[in-house]
């Protein structure tokens, strides 16, 4: 990923927090000699420096992805930035965004206990704290049957690239004008980008 130095994120905590918050990712590999992508939720295991997830068994990507170096992209909030907000006509439009790229080697998981725990972690992350649904309460035979329809995997992370393009290359006064305009929006991406920009300015 192209990352000018002022857009680079090198704080591990910031990167991991971002992955936790925006866990729905895109996994890229080569399948039948062509680029192939699957969109799916992934869980980060910090202690193992690994990602856990699963393919639908009917998704042919899993058949030749093992031991490939794969690319996983986590995309955060993003939005258009209008030059009209700068109070000058000597500017052009741009796009602000945050994106994390993880590279690693993928292995298929066969251990049923590891499979269940990784699925359970995923369910617990997205179910609300007061939800009555818990994977441990589901009939084991039903889980086993449904499990035949998926292919669980682990990605051992070998490299991370992280980029936050949040107008850091602009003067502070111009950044403030952008934030002001974004904060007046009802679009959630624009509001989130404004919050990230403001956080940057407060460092």
C-alpha positions as CSV (number, residue, x, y, z in Angstrom):
1,X,0.0,0.0,0.0
2,X,1.3,3.5,-0.9
3,X,1.7,5.3,2.4
4,X,3.3,8.8,2.5
5,X,5.1,9.2,5.9
6,X,2.6,11.7,7.3
7,X,-0.3,9.2,6.8
8,X,1.5,6.2,8.3
9,X,0.1,4.6,11.5
10,X,2.9,2.9,13.5
11,X,1.1,2.7,16.9
12,X,0.3,-1.0,17.5
13,X,-2.5,-0.3,19.9
14,X,-4.2,2.1,17.4
15,X,-3.9,-0.6,14.7
16,X,-5.3,-3.4,16.9
17,X,-8.1,-1.2,18.2
18,X,-9.0,-0.3,14.6
19,X,-9.2,-4.0,13.6
20,X,-11.3,-4.8,16.6
21,X,-13.7,-2.0,15.7
22,X,-13.9,-2.6,12.0
23,X,-13.7,-6.4,11.9
24,X,-15.5,-7.0,8.7
25,X,-12.7,-7.5,6.2
26,X,-11.8,-8.4,2.6
27,X,-9.5,-11.4,2.2
28,X,-7.6,-11.5,-1.1
29,X,-5.7,-14.5,-2.6
30,X,-5.2,-16.2,-5.9
31,X,-7.7,-18.8,-7.0
32,X,-7.4,-20.6,-10.4
33,X,-4.6,-18.1,-11.3
34,X,-6.8,-15.1,-10.8
35,X,-7.2,-12.6,-8.0
36,X,-10.1,-13.6,-5.7
37,X,-11.7,-11.8,-2.7
38,X,-14.1,-12.8,0.0
39,X,-15.8,-10.4,2.4
40,X,-16.1,-11.8,6.0
41,X,-15.7,-11.0,9.7
42,X,-12.4,-11.8,11.2
43,X,-11.2,-12.1,14.8
44,X,-7.8,-10.9,15.9
45,X,-5.9,-13.0,18.4
46,X,-3.1,-10.7,19.7
47,X,-1.3,-13.3,21.7
48,X,-0.9,-15.5,18.6
49,X,-0.5,-12.6,16.2
50,X,-3.1,-14.2,14.1
51,X,-6.6,-13.8,12.5
52,X,-9.3,-16.3,12.8
53,X,-12.3,-16.8,10.4
54,X,-14.1,-19.2,8.2
55,X,-15.2,-19.6,4.6
56,X,-18.5,-21.0,3.4
57,X,-17.5,-24.5,2.2
58,X,-19.2,-23.8,-1.1
59,X,-16.8,-20.8,-1.6
60,X,-14.1,-22.3,-3.8
61,X,-11.4,-19.9,-2.5
62,X,-10.5,-22.2,0.4
63,X,-9.5,-25.1,-1.9
64,X,-6.1,-23.5,-3.0
65,X,-5.6,-20.7,-0.5
66,X,-3.7,-22.7,2.2
67,X,-0.1,-21.7,2.6
68,X,-0.5,-18.8,0.2
69,X,0.5,-15.3,1.3
70,X,-2.8,-13.6,1.6
71,X,-3.8,-10.0,2.0
72,X,-6.5,-8.9,4.4
73,X,-7.9,-5.3,4.2
74,X,-9.8,-3.7,7.0
75,X,-11.6,-0.5,5.8
76,X,-12.7,2.2,8.2
77,X,-14.7,5.4,7.7
78,X,-14.0,7.3,4.5
79,X,-15.5,10.4,2.8
80,X,-15.1,13.0,0.1
81,X,-13.3,16.3,1.0
82,X,-14.5,19.3,-0.9
83,X,-12.0,22.1,-1.7
84,X,-14.8,24.6,-1.2
85,X,-14.3,24.1,2.5
86,X,-10.7,25.5,2.3
87,X,-11.8,29.1,1.5
88,X,-9.6,29.1,-1.5
89,X,-9.9,28.0,-5.2
90,X,-6.3,26.9,-5.3
91,X,-7.2,23.3,-4.2
92,X,-8.6,20.1,-5.6
93,X,-11.0,17.5,-4.1
94,X,-9.6,14.5,-2.2
95,X,-10.8,11.5,-0.1
96,X,-10.0,10.9,3.6
97,X,-10.0,7.3,4.9
98,X,-8.4,4.8,7.2
99,X,-7.3,1.4,6.0
100,X,-5.2,-1.5,7.5
101,X,-3.5,-4.1,5.3
102,X,-2.4,-7.4,6.9
103,X,-0.3,-10.0,5.2
104,X,0.1,-13.6,6.3
105,X,0.1,-17.3,5.6
106,X,-3.3,-19.1,5.8
107,X,-3.8,-22.5,7.3
108,X,-7.0,-24.6,7.4
109,X,-8.1,-25.6,11.0
110,X,-9.1,-29.1,11.6
111,X,-9.2,-29.1,15.5
112,X,-12.9,-29.1,16.5
113,X,-12.2,-27.5,19.8
114,X,-10.3,-24.6,18.2
115,X,-13.0,-24.3,15.6
116,X,-15.8,-24.0,18.3
117,X,-13.8,-21.5,20.4
118,X,-13.1,-19.3,17.4
119,X,-16.8,-19.3,16.4
120,X,-17.8,-18.6,20.0
121,X,-15.4,-15.6,20.2
122,X,-17.0,-14.2,17.0
123,X,-20.6,-14.6,18.3
124,X,-19.7,-13.1,21.7
125,X,-18.1,-10.1,20.1
126,X,-21.2,-9.1,18.1
127,X,-24.0,-10.3,20.4
128,X,-25.0,-7.6,22.9
129,X,-24.1,-8.2,26.5
130,X,-27.8,-8.9,27.4
131,X,-28.5,-11.1,24.5
132,X,-30.1,-14.5,25.3
133,X,-28.1,-16.2,22.5
134,X,-25.0,-18.1,23.4
135,X,-23.3,-20.7,21.3
136,X,-22.7,-22.9,24.3
137,X,-26.5,-23.2,24.7
138,X,-27.0,-24.5,21.2
139,X,-27.5,-28.3,20.7
140,X,-24.0,-29.7,20.0
141,X,-25.3,-31.9,17.2
142,X,-26.8,-28.9,15.5
143,X,-23.5,-27.0,15.7
144,X,-21.7,-30.1,14.4
145,X,-24.1,-30.2,11.4
146,X,-23.8,-26.6,10.6
147,X,-20.0,-26.8,11.0
148,X,-19.8,-29.1,8.0
149,X,-20.8,-26.1,5.9
150,X,-17.8,-24.0,6.8
151,X,-14.0,-24.1,6.4
152,X,-12.3,-22.5,9.4
153,X,-8.9,-21.0,9.1
154,X,-6.1,-19.1,10.9
155,X,-3.9,-16.4,9.3
156,X,-0.5,-16.0,10.9
157,X,0.3,-12.3,10.4
158,X,3.7,-11.5,8.9
159,X,3.3,-7.9,8.0
160,X,1.1,-4.9,8.7
161,X,0.6,-1.7,6.8
162,X,-1.6,1.0,8.3
163,X,-2.7,4.3,6.8
164,X,-4.8,7.1,8.1
165,X,-5.3,9.8,5.4
166,X,-6.9,12.5,7.5
167,X,-5.6,15.8,5.9
168,X,-2.5,15.8,8.1
169,X,-0.6,17.3,5.2
170,X,-2.8,20.4,5.4
171,X,-2.3,23.4,7.7
172,X,-4.1,23.2,11.0
173,X,-6.5,26.0,10.1
174,X,-7.6,24.1,7.0
175,X,-8.0,20.9,8.9
176,X,-10.3,22.7,11.4
177,X,-12.4,24.0,8.4
178,X,-12.7,20.4,7.1
179,X,-13.7,19.1,10.6
180,X,-16.3,21.8,11.0
181,X,-18.0,20.9,7.7
182,X,-17.9,17.2,8.4
183,X,-19.3,17.6,11.8
184,X,-22.3,19.4,10.3
185,X,-23.2,16.3,8.3
186,X,-25.7,13.6,9.1
187,X,-23.5,11.0,7.3
188,X,-21.9,8.6,9.8
189,X,-18.7,8.2,7.8
190,X,-18.2,11.9,7.6
191,X,-18.9,12.3,11.4
192,X,-16.4,9.5,12.2
193,X,-13.7,10.9,9.9
194,X,-14.2,14.3,11.7
195,X,-13.8,12.6,15.1
196,X,-10.6,10.9,13.9
197,X,-9.2,14.2,12.5
198,X,-10.0,16.1,15.7
199,X,-8.3,13.4,17.7
200,X,-5.2,13.8,15.5
201,X,-5.2,17.6,16.2
202,X,-5.4,17.0,20.0
203,X,-2.2,14.9,20.1
